Amino acid sequence: MGQLTCCKDSSWAHERDLGHAEGFEYLLGKCRRCGVPWMNVFCVATGITGYERATPSDVEAIQSIPDGPELKKPSEKGGGQLNR
Ligand SMILES: [Zn+2]
């Protein structure tokens, strides 16, 4: 986790709530200056917040997820039960 590193004086614009997973809240947004997508990651337990660069494929995957309370992660499905 870190700060926005795309621009010198970047600020983050919130676009969408992604829900939460494993004690973290995820928000999708972008840099107000250059429009690069960033995810804001917030740790509920510690209050620590940071930013992670979101790749175009991340954004595409995120936007294809219907609104819901949880991010679905393979690791939460009870490991080893994936069908491939
Ligand atoms: Zn920027």
PDB file of the backbone (N, CA, C, O) and the ligand in Angstrom, with CONECT records:
HET     ZN  A 101       1
ATOM      1  N   MET A   1       0.840  -1.196   0.000  1.00  0.00           N
ATOM      2  CA  MET A   1       0.000   0.000   0.000  1.00  0.00           C
ATOM      3  C   MET A   1       0.873   1.243   0.000  1.00  0.00           C
ATOM      4  O   MET A   1       1.990   1.240   0.517  1.00  0.00           O
ATOM      5  N   GLY A   2       0.353   2.280  -0.578  1.00  0.00           N
ATOM      6  CA  GLY A   2       1.140   3.502  -0.627  1.00  0.00           C
ATOM      7  C   GLY A   2       0.286   4.674  -1.043  1.00  0.00           C
ATOM      8  O   GLY A   2      -0.938   4.674  -0.909  1.00  0.00           O
ATOM      9  N   GLN A   3       0.958   5.644  -1.539  1.00  0.00           N
ATOM     10  CA  GLN A   3       0.278   6.856  -1.971  1.00  0.00           C
ATOM     11  C   GLN A   3       0.150   6.862  -3.483  1.00  0.00           C
ATOM     12  O   GLN A   3       0.755   6.046  -4.179  1.00  0.00           O
ATOM     13  N   LEU A   4      -0.636   7.785  -3.970  1.00  0.00           N
ATOM     14  CA  LEU A   4      -0.712   7.965  -5.415  1.00  0.00           C
ATOM     15  C   LEU A   4       0.652   8.436  -5.908  1.00  0.00           C
ATOM     16  O   LEU A   4       1.199   9.424  -5.419  1.00  0.00           O
ATOM     17  N   THR A   5       1.181   7.721  -6.871  1.00  0.00           N
ATOM     18  CA  THR A   5       2.525   8.048  -7.325  1.00  0.00           C
ATOM     19  C   THR A   5       2.553   8.513  -8.773  1.00  0.00           C
ATOM     20  O   THR A   5       3.623   8.770  -9.324  1.00  0.00           O
ATOM     21  N   CYS A   6       1.377   8.623  -9.395  1.00  0.00           N
ATOM     22  CA  CYS A   6       1.359   8.968 -10.817  1.00  0.00           C
ATOM     23  C   CYS A   6       1.660  10.446 -11.045  1.00  0.00           C
ATOM     24  O   CYS A   6       2.274  10.807 -12.049  1.00  0.00           O
ATOM     25  N   CYS A   7       1.235  11.291 -10.130  1.00  0.00           N
ATOM     26  CA  CYS A   7       1.437  12.728 -10.296  1.00  0.00           C
ATOM     27  C   CYS A   7       2.006  13.302  -9.006  1.00  0.00           C
ATOM     28  O   CYS A   7       1.900  12.694  -7.941  1.00  0.00           O
ATOM     29  N   LYS A   8       2.591  14.440  -9.111  1.00  0.00           N
ATOM     30  CA  LYS A   8       3.225  15.026  -7.945  1.00  0.00           C
ATOM     31  C   LYS A   8       2.194  15.440  -6.901  1.00  0.00           C
ATOM     32  O   LYS A   8       2.334  15.113  -5.722  1.00  0.00           O
ATOM     33  N   ASP A   9       1.179  16.146  -7.325  1.00  0.00           N
ATOM     34  CA  ASP A   9       0.148  16.572  -6.379  1.00  0.00           C
ATOM     35  C   ASP A   9      -1.172  15.918  -6.711  1.00  0.00           C
ATOM     36  O   ASP A   9      -2.185  16.589  -6.912  1.00  0.00           O
ATOM     37  N   SER A  10      -1.147  14.613  -6.764  1.00  0.00           N
ATOM     38  CA  SER A  10      -2.356  13.917  -7.175  1.00  0.00           C
ATOM     39  C   SER A  10      -3.361  13.892  -6.038  1.00  0.00           C
ATOM     40  O   SER A  10      -2.999  13.930  -4.862  1.00  0.00           O
ATOM     41  N   SER A  11      -4.611  13.829  -6.409  1.00  0.00           N
ATOM     42  CA  SER A  11      -5.633  13.564  -5.411  1.00  0.00           C
ATOM     43  C   SER A  11      -6.584  12.534  -6.000  1.00  0.00           C
ATOM     44  O   SER A  11      -6.738  12.420  -7.216  1.00  0.00           O
ATOM     45  N   TRP A  12      -7.206  11.800  -5.117  1.00  0.00           N
ATOM     46  CA  TRP A  12      -7.961  10.633  -5.521  1.00  0.00           C
ATOM     47  C   TRP A  12      -9.441  10.956  -5.615  1.00  0.00           C
ATOM     48  O   TRP A  12     -10.000  11.594  -4.723  1.00  0.00           O
ATOM     49  N   ALA A  13     -10.069  10.521  -6.680  1.00  0.00           N
ATOM     50  CA  ALA A  13     -11.504  10.744  -6.864  1.00  0.00           C
ATOM     51  C   ALA A  13     -12.228   9.412  -6.753  1.00  0.00           C
ATOM     52  O   ALA A  13     -11.960   8.484  -7.516  1.00  0.00           O
ATOM     53  N   HIS A  14     -13.136   9.325  -5.810  1.00  0.00           N
ATOM     54  CA  HIS A  14     -13.864   8.086  -5.606  1.00  0.00           C
ATOM     55  C   HIS A  14     -14.845   7.822  -6.734  1.00  0.00           C
ATOM     56  O   HIS A  14     -15.550   8.728  -7.178  1.00  0.00           O
ATOM     57  N   GLU A  15     -14.890   6.586  -7.195  1.00  0.00           N
ATOM     58  CA  GLU A  15     -15.847   6.240  -8.237  1.00  0.00           C
ATOM     59  C   GLU A  15     -16.822   5.166  -7.812  1.00  0.00           C
ATOM     60  O   GLU A  15     -18.005   5.228  -8.145  1.00  0.00           O
ATOM     61  N   ARG A  16     -16.339   4.191  -7.086  1.00  0.00           N
ATOM     62  CA  ARG A  16     -17.212   3.068  -6.814  1.00  0.00           C
ATOM     63  C   ARG A  16     -16.755   2.288  -5.582  1.00  0.00           C
ATOM     64  O   ARG A  16     -15.559   2.087  -5.371  1.00  0.00           O
ATOM     65  N   ASP A  17     -17.711   1.856  -4.781  1.00  0.00           N
ATOM     66  CA  ASP A  17     -17.398   0.958  -3.675  1.00  0.00           C
ATOM     67  C   ASP A  17     -17.274  -0.454  -4.209  1.00  0.00           C
ATOM     68  O   ASP A  17     -18.127  -0.921  -4.964  1.00  0.00           O
ATOM     69  N   LEU A  18     -16.228  -1.119  -3.819  1.00  0.00           N
ATOM     70  CA  LEU A  18     -16.031  -2.488  -4.290  1.00  0.00           C
ATOM     71  C   LEU A  18     -16.403  -3.514  -3.237  1.00  0.00           C
ATOM     72  O   LEU A  18     -16.368  -4.716  -3.502  1.00  0.00           O
ATOM     73  N   GLY A  19     -16.754  -3.060  -2.057  1.00  0.00           N
ATOM     74  CA  GLY A  19     -17.079  -4.007  -1.001  1.00  0.00           C
ATOM     75  C   GLY A  19     -15.860  -4.297  -0.152  1.00  0.00           C
ATOM     76  O   GLY A  19     -14.860  -3.579  -0.192  1.00  0.00           O
ATOM     77  N   HIS A  20     -15.967  -5.359   0.612  1.00  0.00           N
ATOM     78  CA  HIS A  20     -14.877  -5.646   1.534  1.00  0.00           C
ATOM     79  C   HIS A  20     -14.549  -7.123   1.495  1.00  0.00           C
ATOM     80  O   HIS A  20     -15.385  -7.960   1.154  1.00  0.00           O
ATOM     81  N   ALA A  21     -13.325  -7.418   1.850  1.00  0.00           N
ATOM     82  CA  ALA A  21     -12.882  -8.799   1.893  1.00  0.00           C
ATOM     83  C   ALA A  21     -11.731  -8.910   2.864  1.00  0.00           C
ATOM     84  O   ALA A  21     -10.811  -8.091   2.854  1.00  0.00           O
ATOM     85  N   GLU A  22     -11.785  -9.915   3.691  1.00  0.00           N
ATOM     86  CA  GLU A  22     -10.679 -10.208   4.601  1.00  0.00           C
ATOM     87  C   GLU A  22     -10.277  -8.996   5.437  1.00  0.00           C
ATOM     88  O   GLU A  22      -9.092  -8.757   5.670  1.00  0.00           O
ATOM     89  N   GLY A  23     -11.278  -8.230   5.887  1.00  0.00           N
ATOM     90  CA  GLY A  23     -10.977  -7.121   6.784  1.00  0.00           C
ATOM     91  C   GLY A  23     -10.543  -5.847   6.087  1.00  0.00           C
ATOM     92  O   GLY A  23     -10.157  -4.871   6.730  1.00  0.00           O
ATOM     93  N   PHE A  24     -10.609  -5.867   4.775  1.00  0.00           N
ATOM     94  CA  PHE A  24     -10.239  -4.670   4.024  1.00  0.00           C
ATOM     95  C   PHE A  24     -11.431  -4.161   3.233  1.00  0.00           C
ATOM     96  O   PHE A  24     -12.224  -4.934   2.696  1.00  0.00           O
ATOM     97  N   GLU A  25     -11.533  -2.850   3.178  1.00  0.00           N
ATOM     98  CA  GLU A  25     -12.524  -2.219   2.318  1.00  0.00           C
ATOM     99  C   GLU A  25     -11.820  -1.758   1.051  1.00  0.00           C
ATOM    100  O   GLU A  25     -10.710  -1.230   1.101  1.00  0.00           O
ATOM    101  N   TYR A  26     -12.471  -1.962  -0.072  1.00  0.00           N
ATOM    102  CA  TYR A  26     -11.871  -1.578  -1.349  1.00  0.00           C
ATOM    103  C   TYR A  26     -12.764  -0.555  -2.046  1.00  0.00           C
ATOM    104  O   TYR A  26     -13.976  -0.735  -2.161  1.00  0.00           O
ATOM    105  N   LEU A  27     -12.138   0.512  -2.501  1.00  0.00           N
ATOM    106  CA  LEU A  27     -12.849   1.537  -3.247  1.00  0.00           C
ATOM    107  C   LEU A  27     -12.100   1.771  -4.558  1.00  0.00           C
ATOM    108  O   LEU A  27     -10.874   1.874  -4.588  1.00  0.00           O
ATOM    109  N   LEU A  28     -12.859   1.851  -5.612  1.00  0.00           N
ATOM    110  CA  LEU A  28     -12.231   2.164  -6.894  1.00  0.00           C
ATOM    111  C   LEU A  28     -12.352   3.653  -7.174  1.00  0.00           C
ATOM    112  O   LEU A  28     -13.408   4.252  -6.975  1.00  0.00           O
ATOM    113  N   GLY A  29     -11.290   4.222  -7.623  1.00  0.00           N
ATOM    114  CA  GLY A  29     -11.310   5.629  -7.967  1.00  0.00           C
ATOM    115  C   GLY A  29     -10.236   5.904  -8.999  1.00  0.00           C
ATOM    116  O   GLY A  29      -9.724   4.994  -9.651  1.00  0.00           O
ATOM    117  N   LYS A  30      -9.912   7.153  -9.130  1.00  0.00           N
ATOM    118  CA  LYS A  30      -8.865   7.505 -10.084  1.00  0.00           C
ATOM    119  C   LYS A  30      -8.204   8.797  -9.656  1.00  0.00           C
ATOM    120  O   LYS A  30      -8.702   9.539  -8.810  1.00  0.00           O
ATOM    121  N   CYS A  31      -7.076   9.031 -10.270  1.00  0.00           N
ATOM    122  CA  CYS A  31      -6.366  10.282 -10.027  1.00  0.00           C
ATOM    123  C   CYS A  31      -7.128  11.431 -10.683  1.00  0.00           C
ATOM    124  O   CYS A  31      -7.493  11.360 -11.856  1.00  0.00           O
ATOM    125  N   ARG A  32      -7.359  12.481  -9.913  1.00  0.00           N
ATOM    126  CA  ARG A  32      -8.082  13.631 -10.476  1.00  0.00           C
ATOM    127  C   ARG A  32      -7.269  14.338 -11.548  1.00  0.00           C
ATOM    128  O   ARG A  32      -7.821  15.010 -12.421  1.00  0.00           O
ATOM    129  N   ARG A  33      -5.981  14.185 -11.477  1.00  0.00           N
ATOM    130  CA  ARG A  33      -5.130  14.931 -12.415  1.00  0.00           C
ATOM    131  C   ARG A  33      -4.973  14.224 -13.746  1.00  0.00           C
ATOM    132  O   ARG A  33      -5.114  14.846 -14.799  1.00  0.00           O
ATOM    133  N   CYS A  34      -4.680  12.930 -13.713  1.00  0.00           N
ATOM    134  CA  CYS A  34      -4.370  12.251 -14.979  1.00  0.00           C
ATOM    135  C   CYS A  34      -5.364  11.143 -15.310  1.00  0.00           C
ATOM    136  O   CYS A  34      -5.324  10.592 -16.410  1.00  0.00           O
ATOM    137  N   GLY A  35      -6.248  10.809 -14.383  1.00  0.00           N
ATOM    138  CA  GLY A  35      -7.281   9.829 -14.698  1.00  0.00           C
ATOM    139  C   GLY A  35      -6.846   8.379 -14.563  1.00  0.00           C
ATOM    140  O   GLY A  35      -7.611   7.471 -14.888  1.00  0.00           O
ATOM    141  N   VAL A  36      -5.640   8.153 -14.094  1.00  0.00           N
ATOM    142  CA  VAL A  36      -5.177   6.780 -13.886  1.00  0.00           C
ATOM    143  C   VAL A  36      -6.003   6.134 -12.768  1.00  0.00           C
ATOM    144  O   VAL A  36      -6.210   6.734 -11.713  1.00  0.00           O
ATOM    145  N   PRO A  37      -6.470   4.905 -13.011  1.00  0.00           N
ATOM    146  CA  PRO A  37      -7.269   4.249 -11.974  1.00  0.00           C
ATOM    147  C   PRO A  37      -6.431   3.787 -10.783  1.00  0.00           C
ATOM    148  O   PRO A  37      -5.344   3.234 -10.950  1.00  0.00           O
ATOM    149  N   TRP A  38      -6.948   4.021  -9.597  1.00  0.00           N
ATOM    150  CA  TRP A  38      -6.321   3.563  -8.363  1.00  0.00           C
ATOM    151  C   TRP A  38      -7.386   2.942  -7.477  1.00  0.00           C
ATOM    152  O   TRP A  38      -8.545   3.357  -7.480  1.00  0.00           O
ATOM    153  N   MET A  39      -6.976   1.961  -6.735  1.00  0.00           N
ATOM    154  CA  MET A  39      -7.855   1.422  -5.707  1.00  0.00           C
ATOM    155  C   MET A  39      -7.418   1.951  -4.351  1.00  0.00           C
ATOM    156  O   MET A  39      -6.230   1.974  -4.027  1.00  0.00           O
ATOM    157  N   ASN A  40      -8.393   2.372  -3.571  1.00  0.00           N
ATOM    158  CA  ASN A  40      -8.123   2.731  -2.189  1.00  0.00           C
ATOM    159  C   ASN A  40      -8.422   1.508  -1.339  1.00  0.00           C
ATOM    160  O   ASN A  40      -9.512   0.940  -1.409  1.00  0.00           O
ATOM    161  N   VAL A  41      -7.453   1.111  -0.543  1.00  0.00           N
ATOM    162  CA  VAL A  41      -7.607  -0.050   0.316  1.00  0.00           C
ATOM    163  C   VAL A  41      -7.554   0.427   1.752  1.00  0.00           C
ATOM    164  O   VAL A  41      -6.618   1.110   2.166  1.00  0.00           O
ATOM    165  N   PHE A  42      -8.571   0.056   2.500  1.00  0.00           N
ATOM    166  CA  PHE A  42      -8.688   0.528   3.877  1.00  0.00           C
ATOM    167  C   PHE A  42      -8.767  -0.672   4.800  1.00  0.00           C
ATOM    168  O   PHE A  42      -9.647  -1.520   4.650  1.00  0.00           O
ATOM    169  N   CYS A  43      -7.856  -0.749   5.748  1.00  0.00           N
ATOM    170  CA  CYS A  43      -7.879  -1.848   6.709  1.00  0.00           C
ATOM    171  C   CYS A  43      -8.769  -1.461   7.869  1.00  0.00           C
ATOM    172  O   CYS A  43      -8.483  -0.516   8.605  1.00  0.00           O
ATOM    173  N   VAL A  44      -9.855  -2.204   8.023  1.00  0.00           N
ATOM    174  CA  VAL A  44     -10.849  -1.870   9.042  1.00  0.00           C
ATOM    175  C   VAL A  44     -10.247  -1.967  10.436  1.00  0.00           C
ATOM    176  O   VAL A  44     -10.533  -1.133  11.296  1.00  0.00           O
ATOM    177  N   ALA A  45      -9.426  -2.967  10.662  1.00  0.00           N
ATOM    178  CA  ALA A  45      -8.895  -3.211  11.998  1.00  0.00           C
ATOM    179  C   ALA A  45      -7.914  -2.142  12.444  1.00  0.00           C
ATOM    180  O   ALA A  45      -7.921  -1.740  13.608  1.00  0.00           O
ATOM    181  N   THR A  46      -7.085  -1.687  11.549  1.00  0.00           N
ATOM    182  CA  THR A  46      -6.018  -0.769  11.940  1.00  0.00           C
ATOM    183  C   THR A  46      -6.275   0.665  11.519  1.00  0.00           C
ATOM    184  O   THR A  46      -5.617   1.585  12.004  1.00  0.00           O
ATOM    185  N   GLY A  47      -7.233   0.859  10.615  1.00  0.00           N
ATOM    186  CA  GLY A  47      -7.499   2.200  10.130  1.00  0.00           C
ATOM    187  C   GLY A  47      -6.485   2.685   9.127  1.00  0.00           C
ATOM    188  O   GLY A  47      -6.542   3.829   8.677  1.00  0.00           O
ATOM    189  N   ILE A  48      -5.549   1.811   8.772  1.00  0.00           N
ATOM    190  CA  ILE A  48      -4.537   2.198   7.788  1.00  0.00           C
ATOM    191  C   ILE A  48      -5.164   2.194   6.403  1.00  0.00           C
ATOM    192  O   ILE A  48      -5.877   1.263   6.030  1.00  0.00           O
ATOM    193  N   THR A  49      -4.890   3.230   5.663  1.00  0.00           N
ATOM    194  CA  THR A  49      -5.418   3.314   4.315  1.00  0.00           C
ATOM    195  C   THR A  49      -4.283   3.542   3.332  1.00  0.00           C
ATOM    196  O   THR A  49      -3.279   4.176   3.658  1.00  0.00           O
ATOM    197  N   GLY A  50      -4.451   3.028   2.152  1.00  0.00           N
ATOM    198  CA  GLY A  50      -3.411   3.198   1.147  1.00  0.00           C
ATOM    199  C   GLY A  50      -3.981   3.011  -0.238  1.00  0.00           C
ATOM    200  O   GLY A  50      -5.162   2.708  -0.406  1.00  0.00           O
ATOM    201  N   TYR A  51      -3.143   3.191  -1.211  1.00  0.00           N
ATOM    202  CA  TYR A  51      -3.591   3.122  -2.594  1.00  0.00           C
ATOM    203  C   TYR A  51      -2.797   2.080  -3.360  1.00  0.00           C
ATOM    204  O   TYR A  51      -1.596   1.905  -3.154  1.00  0.00           O
ATOM    205  N   GLU A  52      -3.493   1.402  -4.239  1.00  0.00           N
ATOM    206  CA  GLU A  52      -2.827   0.463  -5.122  1.00  0.00           C
ATOM    207  C   GLU A  52      -3.235   0.770  -6.544  1.00  0.00           C
ATOM    208  O   GLU A  52      -4.400   1.042  -6.832  1.00  0.00           O
ATOM    209  N   ARG A  53      -2.257   0.721  -7.425  1.00  0.00           N
ATOM    210  CA  ARG A  53      -2.538   0.971  -8.833  1.00  0.00           C
ATOM    211  C   ARG A  53      -3.467  -0.110  -9.357  1.00  0.00           C
ATOM    212  O   ARG A  53      -3.218  -1.299  -9.155  1.00  0.00           O
ATOM    213  N   ALA A  54      -4.523   0.292 -10.022  1.00  0.00           N
ATOM    214  CA  ALA A  54      -5.446  -0.663 -10.621  1.00  0.00           C
ATOM    215  C   ALA A  54      -5.139  -0.747 -12.109  1.00  0.00           C
ATOM    216  O   ALA A  54      -5.140   0.272 -12.800  1.00  0.00           O
ATOM    217  N   THR A  55      -4.879  -1.934 -12.599  1.00  0.00           N
ATOM    218  CA  THR A  55      -4.609  -2.092 -14.020  1.00  0.00           C
ATOM    219  C   THR A  55      -5.926  -2.055 -14.789  1.00  0.00           C
ATOM    220  O   THR A  55      -6.989  -2.281 -14.209  1.00  0.00           O
ATOM    221  N   PRO A  56      -5.864  -1.771 -16.093  1.00  0.00           N
ATOM    222  CA  PRO A  56      -7.095  -1.771 -16.896  1.00  0.00           C
ATOM    223  C   PRO A  56      -7.860  -3.081 -16.765  1.00  0.00           C
ATOM    224  O   PRO A  56      -9.091  -3.079 -16.741  1.00  0.00           O
ATOM    225  N   SER A  57      -7.139  -4.207 -16.679  1.00  0.00           N
ATOM    226  CA  SER A  57      -7.858  -5.478 -16.552  1.00  0.00           C
ATOM    227  C   SER A  57      -8.496  -5.610 -15.183  1.00  0.00           C
ATOM    228  O   SER A  57      -9.563  -6.210 -15.055  1.00  0.00           O
ATOM    229  N   ASP A  58      -7.856  -5.055 -14.152  1.00  0.00           N
ATOM    230  CA  ASP A  58      -8.481  -5.025 -12.827  1.00  0.00           C
ATOM    231  C   ASP A  58      -9.799  -4.276 -12.891  1.00  0.00           C
ATOM    232  O   ASP A  58     -10.832  -4.737 -12.404  1.00  0.00           O
ATOM    233  N   VAL A  59      -9.727  -3.088 -13.519  1.00  0.00           N
ATOM    234  CA  VAL A  59     -10.901  -2.225 -13.571  1.00  0.00           C
ATOM    235  C   VAL A  59     -12.025  -2.918 -14.339  1.00  0.00           C
ATOM    236  O   VAL A  59     -13.194  -2.857 -13.959  1.00  0.00           O
ATOM    237  N   GLU A  60     -11.639  -3.567 -15.415  1.00  0.00           N
ATOM    238  CA  GLU A  60     -12.639  -4.270 -16.217  1.00  0.00           C
ATOM    239  C   GLU A  60     -13.290  -5.386 -15.407  1.00  0.00           C
ATOM    240  O   GLU A  60     -14.509  -5.559 -15.433  1.00  0.00           O
ATOM    241  N   ALA A  61     -12.471  -6.129 -14.697  1.00  0.00           N
ATOM    242  CA  ALA A  61     -13.003  -7.224 -13.881  1.00  0.00           C
ATOM    243  C   ALA A  61     -13.911  -6.676 -12.782  1.00  0.00           C
ATOM    244  O   ALA A  61     -14.975  -7.225 -12.494  1.00  0.00           O
ATOM    245  N   ILE A  62     -13.460  -5.583 -12.183  1.00  0.00           N
ATOM    246  CA  ILE A  62     -14.230  -4.980 -11.097  1.00  0.00           C
ATOM    247  C   ILE A  62     -15.582  -4.493 -11.589  1.00  0.00           C
ATOM    248  O   ILE A  62     -16.606  -4.680 -10.932  1.00  0.00           O
ATOM    249  N   GLN A  63     -15.565  -3.867 -12.753  1.00  0.00           N
ATOM    250  CA  GLN A  63     -16.803  -3.289 -13.245  1.00  0.00           C
ATOM    251  C   GLN A  63     -17.760  -4.338 -13.773  1.00  0.00           C
ATOM    252  O   GLN A  63     -18.934  -4.050 -14.005  1.00  0.00           O
ATOM    253  N   SER A  64     -17.269  -5.557 -13.965  1.00  0.00           N
ATOM    254  CA  SER A  64     -18.155  -6.630 -14.395  1.00  0.00           C
ATOM    255  C   SER A  64     -18.780  -7.338 -13.201  1.00  0.00           C
ATOM    256  O   SER A  64     -19.676  -8.166 -13.359  1.00  0.00           O
ATOM    257  N   ILE A  65     -18.303  -7.007 -12.012  1.00  0.00           N
ATOM    258  CA  ILE A  65     -18.868  -7.618 -10.813  1.00  0.00           C
ATOM    259  C   ILE A  65     -20.142  -6.874 -10.443  1.00  0.00           C
ATOM    260  O   ILE A  65     -20.129  -5.648 -10.329  1.00  0.00           O
ATOM    261  N   PRO A  66     -21.227  -7.585 -10.257  1.00  0.00           N
ATOM    262  CA  PRO A  66     -22.434  -6.888  -9.817  1.00  0.00           C
ATOM    263  C   PRO A  66     -22.227  -6.328  -8.419  1.00  0.00           C
ATOM    264  O   PRO A  66     -21.437  -6.871  -7.646  1.00  0.00           O
ATOM    265  N   ASP A  67     -22.911  -5.271  -8.091  1.00  0.00           N
ATOM    266  CA  ASP A  67     -22.781  -4.693  -6.758  1.00  0.00           C
ATOM    267  C   ASP A  67     -23.117  -5.734  -5.716  1.00  0.00           C
ATOM    268  O   ASP A  67     -24.143  -6.410  -5.800  1.00  0.00           O
ATOM    269  N   GLY A  68     -22.269  -5.855  -4.760  1.00  0.00           N
ATOM    270  CA  GLY A  68     -22.514  -6.842  -3.720  1.00  0.00           C
ATOM    271  C   GLY A  68     -21.638  -6.555  -2.522  1.00  0.00           C
ATOM    272  O   GLY A  68     -20.695  -5.768  -2.609  1.00  0.00           O
ATOM    273  N   PRO A  69     -21.939  -7.174  -1.431  1.00  0.00           N
ATOM    274  CA  PRO A  69     -21.222  -6.865  -0.198  1.00  0.00           C
ATOM    275  C   PRO A  69     -19.827  -7.461  -0.122  1.00  0.00           C
ATOM    276  O   PRO A  69     -19.002  -6.974   0.650  1.00  0.00           O
ATOM    277  N   GLU A  70     -19.541  -8.480  -0.883  1.00  0.00           N
ATOM    278  CA  GLU A  70     -18.263  -9.165  -0.738  1.00  0.00           C
ATOM    279  C   GLU A  70     -17.535  -9.278  -2.061  1.00  0.00           C
ATOM    280  O   GLU A  70     -18.143  -9.457  -3.116  1.00  0.00           O
ATOM    281  N   LEU A  71     -16.241  -9.171  -1.982  1.00  0.00           N
ATOM    282  CA  LEU A  71     -15.428  -9.565  -3.119  1.00  0.00           C
ATOM    283  C   LEU A  71     -15.249 -11.071  -3.052  1.00  0.00           C
ATOM    284  O   LEU A  71     -14.970 -11.630  -1.992  1.00  0.00           O
ATOM    285  N   LYS A  72     -15.409 -11.701  -4.167  1.00  0.00           N
ATOM    286  CA  LYS A  72     -15.234 -13.141  -4.191  1.00  0.00           C
ATOM    287  C   LYS A  72     -13.791 -13.483  -4.515  1.00  0.00           C
ATOM    288  O   LYS A  72     -13.248 -13.093  -5.549  1.00  0.00           O
ATOM    289  N   LYS A  73     -13.206 -14.205  -3.620  1.00  0.00           N
ATOM    290  CA  LYS A  73     -11.827 -14.612  -3.851  1.00  0.00           C
ATOM    291  C   LYS A  73     -11.745 -16.122  -3.775  1.00  0.00           C
ATOM    292  O   LYS A  73     -12.373 -16.746  -2.919  1.00  0.00           O
ATOM    293  N   PRO A  74     -10.969 -16.705  -4.672  1.00  0.00           N
ATOM    294  CA  PRO A  74     -10.847 -18.167  -4.661  1.00  0.00           C
ATOM    295  C   PRO A  74     -10.436 -18.697  -3.294  1.00  0.00           C
ATOM    296  O   PRO A  74     -10.876 -19.769  -2.878  1.00  0.00           O
ATOM    297  N   SER A  75      -9.591 -17.945  -2.600  1.00  0.00           N
ATOM    298  CA  SER A  75      -9.086 -18.426  -1.317  1.00  0.00           C
ATOM    299  C   SER A  75     -10.182 -18.506  -0.264  1.00  0.00           C
ATOM    300  O   SER A  75      -9.999 -19.152   0.768  1.00  0.00           O
ATOM    301  N   GLU A  76     -11.314 -17.861  -0.509  1.00  0.00           N
ATOM    302  CA  GLU A  76     -12.397 -17.892   0.472  1.00  0.00           C
ATOM    303  C   GLU A  76     -13.409 -18.989   0.188  1.00  0.00           C
ATOM    304  O   GLU A  76     -14.369 -19.169   0.936  1.00  0.00           O
ATOM    305  N   LYS A  77     -13.193 -19.704  -0.874  1.00  0.00           N
ATOM    306  CA  LYS A  77     -14.179 -20.730  -1.219  1.00  0.00           C
ATOM    307  C   LYS A  77     -13.829 -22.075  -0.593  1.00  0.00           C
ATOM    308  O   LYS A  77     -14.405 -23.096  -0.967  1.00  0.00           O
ATOM    309  N   GLY A  78     -12.924 -22.089   0.322  1.00  0.00           N
ATOM    310  CA  GLY A  78     -12.532 -23.348   0.920  1.00  0.00           C
ATOM    311  C   GLY A  78     -11.538 -24.035   0.034  1.00  0.00           C
ATOM    312  O   GLY A  78     -11.883 -24.917  -0.751  1.00  0.00           O
ATOM    313  N   GLY A  79     -10.294 -23.623   0.166  1.00  0.00           N
ATOM    314  CA  GLY A  79      -9.219 -24.019  -0.745  1.00  0.00           C
ATOM    315  C   GLY A  79      -9.311 -25.446  -1.237  1.00  0.00           C
ATOM    316  O   GLY A  79      -9.730 -26.354  -0.518  1.00  0.00           O
ATOM    317  N   GLY A  80      -8.905 -25.618  -2.494  1.00  0.00           N
ATOM    318  CA  GLY A  80      -8.864 -26.964  -3.034  1.00  0.00           C
ATOM    319  C   GLY A  80     -10.159 -27.418  -3.652  1.00  0.00           C
ATOM    320  O   GLY A  80     -10.246 -28.528  -4.176  1.00  0.00           O
ATOM    321  N   GLN A  81     -11.177 -26.565  -3.599  1.00  0.00           N
ATOM    322  CA  GLN A  81     -12.454 -27.000  -4.153  1.00  0.00           C
ATOM    323  C   GLN A  81     -12.752 -26.360  -5.496  1.00  0.00           C
ATOM    324  O   GLN A  81     -13.861 -26.475  -6.019  1.00  0.00           O
ATOM    325  N   LEU A  82     -11.777 -25.701  -6.037  1.00  0.00           N
ATOM    326  CA  LEU A  82     -11.966 -25.160  -7.373  1.00  0.00           C
ATOM    327  C   LEU A  82     -12.030 -26.295  -8.381  1.00  0.00           C
ATOM    328  O   LEU A  82     -11.362 -27.319  -8.235  1.00  0.00           O
ATOM    329  N   ASN A  83     -12.842 -26.094  -9.397  1.00  0.00           N
ATOM    330  CA  ASN A  83     -13.061 -27.168 -10.361  1.00  0.00           C
ATOM    331  C   ASN A  83     -12.067 -27.177 -11.512  1.00  0.00           C
ATOM    332  O   ASN A  83     -12.354 -27.724 -12.577  1.00  0.00           O
ATOM    333  N   ARG A  84     -10.908 -26.578 -11.308  1.00  0.00           N
ATOM    334  CA  ARG A  84      -9.944 -26.618 -12.382  1.00  0.00           C
ATOM    335  C   ARG A  84      -8.556 -26.507 -11.843  1.00  0.00           C
ATOM    336  O   ARG A  84      -7.593 -26.522 -12.610  1.00  0.00           O
TER     337      ARG A  84
HETATM  338 ZN    ZN A 101      -2.121  11.148 -11.705  1.00  0.00          ZN2+
END
